[in-house]
Amino acid sequence: MRVTVDSERCVGAGQCVLNAPSVFDQDDDGVVVLLHEEPAAQDADAVHEAGDLCPSGSITVHED
Amino acid sequence: MTTSTGPTVVDFPLRTPEEPLPLSQYAGHRRQSGLVQSHLPNGVPIWLVTRHEDVRAVLTHPKISANPDNEGFPNVGETMGVPKQDQIPGWFVGLDSPEHDRFRKVLIPEFTVRRVRELRPAVERIVDERIDAMLAGGNTADLVNDFALPVPSLVISSLLGVPPADRDFFESRTRTLVAIRSSTDEQRATATRQLLRYINRLITIKDKWRGDDLISRLLSTGQLSHEELSGVLLLLLIAGHETTANNIGLGVVTLLSHPQWAGDERAVEELLRLHSVADMVALRVAVDDVEIAGQVIRKGEGIVPLLAAANHDTEVFGCPHAFDPERSERRHVAFGYGVHQCLGQNLVRVEMDVAYRKLFERIPTLELAVPLEELAFKYDGILFGLHELPVRW
């Protein structure tokens, strides 16, 4: 599993930080920061959920 | 317009004292194929969107606009005494990207998960003080007026950097805006003018003497004019006040039947979904021909996504009318979806969590002072909530 984020689209709702805090953070501007491009297997569910909950479609989860 | 193959036409969602949140009507609408057509109270035809998937599709569609200046934008009713909001510079919930994004980006740093966690002690202090005042006043209270309304107002005034000496003024004026039953249109218009004047004065003062508060930091970005900033601040105030108060009041009623969940963050998420206080807030209009759920929506046609309907969609939430904080599904749209999703949502979560936690911890004998059936729900405004909540201990 691989994750990419689009910081231009991010609206800073913070859903990703709430759901997968070990994978996502917000910088001082409130914009998404990706902590791990290839999250650990135990974070897979939370990462998928974060991707789905993101209101601006800024998170893409690749299953490659 | 109705033909054998055309869309189903229904009455505009009818809110009554018996069913202030018309979930049984919504359930019927969700079962129709495509979208359901209805008419606003003023006769203008609009589309009702009730399925979770379709509500999300509407709220993220690039050709569906939140700007009330667009031809055909649905106007569901009174704006609660606030001057016509689309005329206020900085009222960015009524702007589309990219104009909207300039305002949102300046504000995001103030509402990050981390920043909001730092605000928690201030929220706890405010909640404790309100509980102290209620306890000092005897063994009964109106939890809406004595607690649910003042808490978010005081949190916002603390966030903005309103000096403590002015907080009573600020709180009383914001309360007038909310009191659609007991205040007149004129009183609400006056309160709005007084608040705007106060906010403008505060901006001028903060511009000279910067402090550690939201207004000072926004001024330091240099991104907003004073006029835009005052519109933004009024928006934060109005968007964060009655909505939060309604969530606190309704949440307490539900938690009185499930007190073991007070203080558990999963309860907050479930109460947001269950009560969906902003059901009819996310109004839209098509600015091009678009297709949602197989239904073509023509340019200029109004769209009413119903957030409570989406949050009770059985395709997503099993037994949606039940309070079940252990449900694993978190995809509610109580805060909307898309770029306009509530900016203050993480602050609301903290306010709700602290309010429930402290109330049930400090007043363990809290109970309703009237039968449940006699509670006065709001069915005549835009938001779902309680007018009053008589309690005793």
Interface residues (C-beta under 8 A of the other chain):
Chain A: V11 G12 A13 G14 V17 L18 N19 Q26 D28 D29 G30 V31 E49 D52 L53 P55 S56 G57
Chain B: L59 T60 D101 R104 K105 I108 P109 E110 F111 T112 V113 R114 R330 R331 F335 G336 Y337 G338 V339 Q341 C342 L343 Q345 N346
